[in-house]
Amino acid sequence: MTTLNRKNSVEQLEVLLELAKDMGYEVRYESLGGIGGGTCEYAGRKCLFVDLTLGILEQLDFVSRSLGNDPQVALYEMTRDQESALQVRKAA
C-alpha cells in the first residue's frame, strides 16, 4: 500500500468513526485477535468495536460494513465526506 493510499484509508476510517459517534455509537478500540469487530447493542447502548490487531484496510472494511448494515444510516443526514467514505467502501 502506498503512503497516499494509506493516508486516504486512515482519513476515511476517521470519517466513518466520526459518523458512528454521530449516530450514537460508543467506539471501542480493542485487541480482538483478528476477528474483526463490529457493532452490538447492550443495556440500550450501541457499541462499535474496532479490532486493533487488524490493518487499516481491514478496520475500514469492518467499520464500513457495520455502519452500512445499520438501517439508521439511510435516515442519517451525512456530510459529504461521510457519504463519500461510506460509498467508496461499498464500491470496493
N, C-alpha and C positions, 0 to 999 in steps of 0.2 A: 504494500500500500504506500503510495507516495505521501509526502508531507502535506500536500494540498488536499488530497482525499481524506487523510486522517483529520486534518483541521476541519474540513467540511462535515465529516461524520461526527466529530466532537460537538460542533456547533449545532447540528441537527438534534443530537441527543439532548443537549442543554435546552433547546427549544421545546422538545417533546416533554422533558421533565417539568418544565415550567407549565406547559399545558396540563399535565397531570395534576400539578398542585392547584392550578386554577379550577380544575374540575372537582377538587375536593379530596384528592388522594394524598395520603401521607406517603412520602417517598422514603423507602428504607434501603440502604446500601449494605448488603450482607455478602459474606463469602459462602456461597451455596454449593460449592464443589462442581460447578459447571452445569447444574440442572436448569439454569436459565432465568428463574424468577418469574414474575407475572403479577397478576392482581388477585386480591381476595378481599372479602369483607368480613369483619368480625366486630362484635359489640357495636354495630351500627356505624363503624368507621371503614372507609375504603383505604386499602393499602396497596402500593405498588412496590414490589421487591425488585431490586437491580442486583444481579449476581456479579460481584466484583472479580470473580475468577475468570470471567469471560472477557474477550477483547471488545473493543469499542463497537465494531460492526455487529457482533452478536448481541451486545447490550441494546444497541439501537434497534435491531430486529425484534427482540423480545418486547421492548417498550412500545414500539410502533404497533405490533400485533395486539398487544394487550389493550392499548388505547383504542385501536381500530375495532376491537370486539365489544367495546362498551357502547351500548345504544345511546348513551348520553352525548357521545362525541358528535353525533349527527345534529343534535339540538344546540350544541355549544357554538357561540359566535367566536370563531378563531381569528387570530391575527393572520396576516398574510404569511409571515414566517412559520407559524404553527401549521397552517394549512399546507404550505409548501413542504415542510418536513414530513408531515404525515403522508402526503401524496407521493413523495419521492420514494418512501419506503414501501408503499403499496405497489408501486410500479416495479420494484426490484424483485 
